[in-house]
Amino acid sequence: MSAPDHRPLAPEWLAVPRDPDELVSAVWPASAHRDASGEVFLGGVGVAELQQRFGTPLYVLDEPEVRARAREVRGAFEAAAARHGSRARVYYAGKAFLSTEVVRWVTGEGLAVDVATGGELAIALAAGADPARIGMHGNNKSVPELRDAVAAGVGTVIVDSPIEVERLAEIAARAGVVQNVLVRVNSGVHAETHDFLATAHEDQKFGFALADAPGIVARIRELASLRFLGLHCHIGSQIFGTAGFAESAARVVELHARLSRGGEIPLLNLGGGFGIAYTSVDDPTPIAELADGIVDAVARECRAHGVAVPDLAFEPGRTIVGRAGVTLYEVGTVKPVRVSDDLSRLYVSVDGGMSDNARPALYGAQYSARIVSRCSEAEPTLSRVVGRHCESGDIVVDAEYLPADVAPGDLLAVPATGAYCYSLASNYNAVPRPRVVAVGDGRARVIVRGETISDLLARDVGAPPSPIEGTE
C-alpha cells in the first residue's frame, strides 16, 4: 500500500525518500552508520549507549570529523594562496560552537581562533590558545572587553566604529603597547541568504561603508598606539557558490589598492560564511573550489590595480563544526493533525526543541531527521518534528518523511547541528541546556556539562533549595 499523497503540505524540494532509514552522507558525519539491527553509531558509539549514559536531549560532536574538516579547510586556503605567492591564515569562527575542547581541537590542527565577546575570549584563553593568533570581533565591545583583549595580547582587533577606534587607542596607549587592528567594511554585496544572515549590506550594524573607510584608516594611522593591518569584510552566512565572494573581493581590493598608497597594508581578511548541507537537496560548494575561486578573484583584482597579493585570512566556523554535530532526542508523543478534509500531517514531539535549536524559529532554518534506534519497513509519512515548549513556533524540523510507525520511546536524531545550536541555546520554559558529548574511536566523553534544575534555581536569589534536583 502506498503512502497517502501529502505533497501540498510539503515544500517543493522535499521528496519522498526511497529509504526513510538512509543517512544522507552529505548531512551526517562520515562515521555515522547503522549496524545490522538498525541502530545508528556515531564516532563508533551507539545511540542507545549515548542515551543510557548521558540522557536526551544530547548534543553529540564527532571529534575526528571536526579535526578532519579543520585540516581540509586550512589546506585548501593555504594551497590557493601559495599559488599566487601569498600566505593564508584560517581562523575558526568560535561563534559557531565554542568550548575549551573544541578550541584545543582546531588549534591543534593549526587554526587560529576568532572570538566576538569577552566570554568567548576567556574560553579561548582558558583552552591555551595563543593570544597572538586570536582575532576579536564585535560591534559594541565594552571598555573592559577591550582592556582584556589588549592585556592578553590579542593579535588583531577588528574595529567597527569611530568610537571604538578612539577607545582602543587610549587603552593601548595606557598599556604601553601598539595594538594591531583591521577595519571592517561593508562591500555592499548582498549574500543570497536570510536577511539576518547577510552582513555586508549598508543598512546594518556591522562595519563601515566603503566610502567612509579611508577616513577611519587615516585616523588610525595618526594614532601611535594602533597599527593598521588591513581590511576585513564578511558578506554573510550559509552561502553557496563563489560569485558573491568574488564580487565582494573586487570591491574590497579596489579600496585596499587605494589605501596602499598611504602605507603598507599586509593583510586582507575576507571572513567566512561558507555553507553546508542541512538537507539532502543542499549542494554546498566544495571547500577547495571555494578557496581557489575566492583567492583567484583577489589575485585577479590585485593585478588589475597593480598591487601585490597581500596575506589573506578567512574565518570559517559552520563548515568546520556543522556536519560534525548531531542532536539526539527521544520521541514523547505522536499525533496526526488534520490540516484539511483530505490532508493531515504527523506531529512528532521530542524532549527538546527551540531551547536547544533556535535556528528554525529565528529564520526558518531547514533540517532533516531520522529514527536512529531502529530501522522500519513502514511507509514514509509527512511529519513535523516539534519540541516541548509552550510556543507554536517551537519547530525542530518543519517537514520530513519519517516511518509511519514512529512511536514514543524511539530515538530521533537531527544531523548537521554542530553550528549555532549549542551557541544559541537558552533556558526557555526553564528547561536546562543539554550536555555536549564528544565521540570518536568508539569512545564518548562529556565536554560541556549539562544543566540541572538546581543550576537554574541557583541564579534565582529568592529560591529556597530545590525539591527537584534533576540530573546533570
N, C-alpha and C positions, 0 to 999 in steps of 0.2 A: 504494500500500500504506500503510495507516495505521500509526501508531506503536503499539507494544505498550502495554497499559494498566498503568501503574506507579502508579496513584493511591494504593494503600495505603502506598507509601513516601513520598509527597509530603504536605506539610502541606495542610490543607483550603483554605487561602487561595490556594494556588499553582495557577493554571490553565495548561493547555497553550496557549501563545501561538499566535495565528493566524500571526504572523510572528516567528520567533525572531531576526530581524535588527533588529527595531524598537527604536529608542532612545526609551524612555518619557519624555516631556517633563518630567514632574514629578520625575524622578530625575536626569536628566542636565543639565549646564549648557546654557543656552539656545543656545550656539554649537555644540553637538555636532550633527554631521550626517554622512551618508555621501555620498561622491561617486559618480560613475557606475560606478566599479569596485568599489564596496562598502567602500572604506577610510573609516574614521571620522576626522574632523577635529575638533580641539578648539582653540578660540580661533584658528581659521584655520590650524592646523598639523596635518599628517597624522601618524597614529600611526607610520607607517613611518619618517618623518624623526625623530620623537622617539626611537624605539628606536635608530636608527643613530647619532644624535648623543650620546645620554645613557644608553643601555642600559636594561635592565629588571632588577628591578622599578623602577618610577619613579612618584613622586607628581607628578601634574600639577595645577596650580592655575590656574583661569581668572581672571585679574586683573579684567577688566571685570565678570565675574559677582559677585565679592566686592564691588567698589565699588558696583554697582547695588543689591545687597541691603543694603549699609550705608545707602545713601541712602533706600531704601524703608522700612527699619525706623525710622530716625531720623525721617523724615517722618510715619510713621504715629503714633508716640507723641507727637511734638510737636503734631500736629494734634488728637489725642484730648485731651491735657492742656489745650490752648488753649481748647477748647470749654467747659471748666469753670473758666477763669480761672487756670489753673496753668501751670507750665512742666515740661518733661521733659528729662532728660539720659539719653542712651543710652551705656552703657559696653560696649565689646567685651570679651567674656569670653575673655581670652587663653589660658586652659587648652585651648580647643578647638583652636587652632593658633596658635603664636606664632613669628614671626621678625621681624627688623627691617623687612623689606619689607612684610609684612602690617600691621605697626603703622603704617607710613607710609601705606598704602592707607586704612585705616579712619580714622586721624586726619585724613587729607586730605579725607575725606567728613564730617568734623565729629563723629566719635565720640570719647568718652573711652576709657580703657583700664582694664580690671580685671585685676589680677595676684594670684597666690596664693603666690609664693615669692620669695626674693631673686634667684634666677636669672631669673624672669620679669620682675621689676622691672628688672634690669640690661638685659635685651633691650629693654624699652620705652624706657628712658632712652637707650640706645645709638641707638635709632631717632629720637631727638629729640622724643619725646612730652613734652608739658608736664606736669611732675610734679604741678601743681595739679589736673590732670584725670586723675589716676591714683587708683584705689581699690585697697587691699591687703587681701586675704582671708588665711585660714589658721587652722586650729585650734591650731597649735603653732608660731607664728612665733618664731624664735630671737631672743635678745637682739641679736646682730649684725644680723639682718634688720630688726628694729625700729629700731635705730640708723640703719641705712642709709636706711630709709623717712623717718624724721624729718629726717635730714641732707639728703636730696634734696628735701624739701618736698612729700612725697606729700599730696595733697589730703584723702584720707579713709582712715583705718584702721578696718577692721571688726573690732571686738573680739569675742572668742569665749570668754573665760573670766575669772573674777575675778583669777587670777594675771596674765593679760596686761594687765588694766587697771592694776594696780599697776606692772608693769614699764614699760609705756608712759608712765605718768605720770612716773616717775622719769627716764626717758630724755629726755622732752620738757622737764622742769624743768631738767635739767643743760644742755640745749642752749639754754635760754632762749626756748623757743617754746611756743605753745599749739597742741596737735595736735587737729584735728577727728576725731571718732570717730562711728561708727554702732555700735549694739548689735544683734548678730544674734540673732533669736529664732526659736523653733520654733512654728509656728502649730498643729501637731497635725494638719494636713491631709495625708493620705497620697496622694501622686501615684499615678496608675494606671500604674505602670511597674515595672521590676525593683527589688528591694529595695536594691540597691547604687546605684541612681539616685535613690531617694527620699530627700530630705534635710530634711523638715520634721516627721517624727515624733519623739517624745521620746527614744526609745532609740537614739541615735546620737551621733556625736562632735561635731557642729556645734552651736554656738549655745546659747542659754538657753531654758528653759521660760518660757512667758508669765508664769507665776506668780512666777518668780524675777527677771524683768526689772526691775520697779520698784526693787528693792533695788540692783541693779547701776547703774541710771541715777542713783539718789540718790547713790551713792558717786562716780560720775563727776562729778556736779555739785558735789561737795565739793572736787574736785581742781582747783587753779588752772591746771595745765598741760594740762588736757583740756577740750575743748568738745564737749558732746553735741549732735550734729546731728539724730539721729533713729534710727529702727528700720530693720533690714534683715531680710528674710525671703525664703528661696528654697525652693520646695516640691519640687523635683526636676528631672529632665531628660527630654527626648523626650516632652513632654506635648501631647496634642491636646485642643482644646476650652478653654472658659473657666471651667467650673464650679469646678474646683479652685482656680484663681486667685481667683475671686470669693469663695469661702468663706474662703480664707486672708486675703484683704483685709479681710473683715468682722471677723475676729478681731484682726488686727493694728491696724486703725483704732480698734477699741474701746480697745485699750491705748494707742495714740497719743493718743486723746482724754483718757484719764485722766492720762497723763504731762504733757499740755499744761497742766494746772492748776498744775504746778510750774515752768513756764518755757517759753520759746519752743522749738518743735521745727520747724525749717524744711523738713525733708526726710523722705521715706519712700521706701525702696528696696525694690522688690518682686522683685528678682532676675531670672532668666531661665528657661530650661528649655523653650523653645518647640520643638515637634517639627518634623521634616522628613520627607519621603518617602524611604525606602530601597528600597521595592519598589513594584510597580505598584498594589498594593491599599492602600497607606498614603494617608490623606487628611488631611493636616495642615490646621489652621485657618489661613486667610489672615491675614497679619500685621496688616492694617488691622482685621479683625474682632477679633483678639486684643486689639489696643491699645484699641479702643473698649470692648470688654467689660470689660477689667480696669480702665480708668480710670473708666468709668461706675460700676462697683461701688464703687470708692474714693470717688467723689463722693457716691454714694447713702449710704454709711455715714457720711461726714463730715457730711452734712445731718442724718442721724438723731441724731448725737451733738453737733450744734451747734458744729462746728469748721470752720475754713476748710480747703479742699483744699490740702495742702502741695505744695511742689515734689516731683516724682516722679523716680525713677531706675530704670532697667532694665538688665539685663546679658545680652543675647543673645550667643551665640557660634556654636553649631551652625547656627542659622538664617541666619547671615551667610556662613559659610565652608563649610558642609557640602556643599551641592549643587555648589559650585564645584570640588570636588576629584574627580579620577578617578585610580585606581591602575592602571597598565599592567603586565601580566605577559606572559611567554612561556610557552606550554604546553610541558611537558617530556615527560610520559608520559600515556597514556590507557589506562585499564584497566577493563573491565567486571567487576563484582563481583557474584556470585550471592548474594543475600540469603536466598532460599529456593528450593524446587524450581522455582517458576514466576516468581520475581521477581528482578530484578537492577537495579543502577544503575551508571552510568558514573562512574568516578572520574577527574577531570581534574586532574593535578598541575601546579602552576605554580612559577616560580622565586622566589617569595616565601612569604608565609604569616603565621603568628601573630607573627613579629618585626616586620612592618610593619602588621599589623592585628590587635590583640589582642582587639578587642571581641567577636567571636563566641565566643572561648574564655572570656572573662571573664564575660559574661552573656547568651550566646545571641543576640547581635545578628544580625538577618537582613539580607542584601544580595542584590542581583541581579548578573548578569554577562552580557556579550555578547562574541562573537568580533568583533573590530574591524578586523582586517586584510583581511577579505573578506566577501562575502555567501555564503550557502549555500542550496541548494534541498533539502537533506537534511531528513528528518523530525526534529522536535524530540524529544530523548530526555532522560529524567530524569537529571540529573547532579549530582555533588557536586564543587565546586572545593576542592581541598586544597593545602596548602603543602608545603614541602620539609623540614620539621623532624621530628625524632625524637620525635613526640608524636602520639598518636591523636586528640587534640582539636585538632590543627592544621587547622582547617576555615576556609576563607575565605568560601565561600558554601555553606550547608548544603544547599539544594535549588534547582535551577534547570533549566529546559529549554533545552539547548543543541543545536545541529545535530548529528545523529548522526555526521557526518563530521569532527567536531573532531579535530585531529591535532597531533602535535608540530610546533613552529615557528609555530603560529597565535599571534597576539597576542590576548590576552583582557583585557578591562577591567572593573573593578568601579567603578561610579559612586557618588556620594554619600559619598566617603571624605575629604572636606576637614576633617572634625572628628574629633578623638580618635584618628586613626590615626598620623600623624606624632608627635603628642604622647605616645602610649603606646608608641612603637616601642622595640625592645630589640635586644640582640646575642645573643639566644638561639641556641645552637649555633654561636656565634662567627660569625654572619652579619652583615656590615656593613650599616648602615642606608642606605637608598636616598637618592639626590638628591631635591630638590624643585625642580621647574621651573615657572616661571610662563609662561603663554601668553596671547596677546591680540593682535588685529590682525595675525595671520599671523606673529608673531614668538615665539620661545621663548628663555628665558634661565634659567640656574641661579640660584636664590635661597637655597638651602641646599646646601652641598657634601655629596656622598655620602662615605661612609667607605670605607677600604681595609683590607686585611688588615694592612698596616703600621700603620694607626691603632690597630687592636686590640692589636697586639703592643707598641706604644709605651707602653701603660699597664702592661704586664707587666714588672716590673723584672728578672725573671730571664731574659728572652728575648733571644737574640742577634738581629742584623739578620735580617729575614725573607727567606727564599729565594723567597717567593711575594708579589710586590708587589701584585698585584691592580690594579684600575682604579678611578679616582675616579668 
